[in-house]
Amino acid sequence: MRTTMFRREDVPRRWYVIDADGVVLGRLASAVAFRLRGKHSPFFTPHDDVGDFVIIVNAAKVRTTGRKAEQKSYHSHSGYFGGAKNVSFRARMERRPEWIVERAVRGMLPKNRLGRKLLRKLHVYRGADHPHCAQTPETFTL
């Protein structure tokens, strides 16, 4: 018996729209990473990009559980002395909610070239409108 490896050109690609209104952030990110990676497909190959394209709308209305909105913070450092920054979840959500969703999905993808390539197939928008109507995306509910 032989294992069949599919080439990326032979795999059918689909577009999905996911409405994040009222969906818990971690569950949303997990489902999106699963689709981007292609694990739902019979064509799944762990070392190749065989996943689908995902559009997330209403990122500003994503929900968190517990007290994460008050307690969670994002840390970054510029590399210089005194260059540490801590931004709270609430402040980041008001300014750029798309970044929070992208970061949550990025954390669930592989940490290598493949993961960076998969992240390019993710499109996140703050509101309900998106410019990908020509791709005729299917609605995916969580």
HUKA-V148339 format. One record per helix or strand. SS is the DSSP state (alpha for helix, beta for strand). FROM is the first residue (numbers start at 0). TO is the last residue. If there is no record, write none. Layout:
# HUKA-V148339
ss->SS from->FROM to->TO
ss->SS from->FROM to->TO
This chain:
# HUKA-V148339
ss->alpha from->7 to->9
ss->beta from->14 to->18
ss->beta from->23 to->23
ss->alpha from->24 to->36
ss->beta from->52 to->56
ss->alpha from->58 to->60
ss->beta from->62 to->62
ss->alpha from->67 to->70
ss->beta from->72 to->76
ss->beta from->83 to->87
ss->alpha from->88 to->94
ss->alpha from->96 to->105
ss->alpha from->112 to->118
ss->beta from->121 to->123
ss->alpha from->132 to->134
ss->beta from->137 to->138
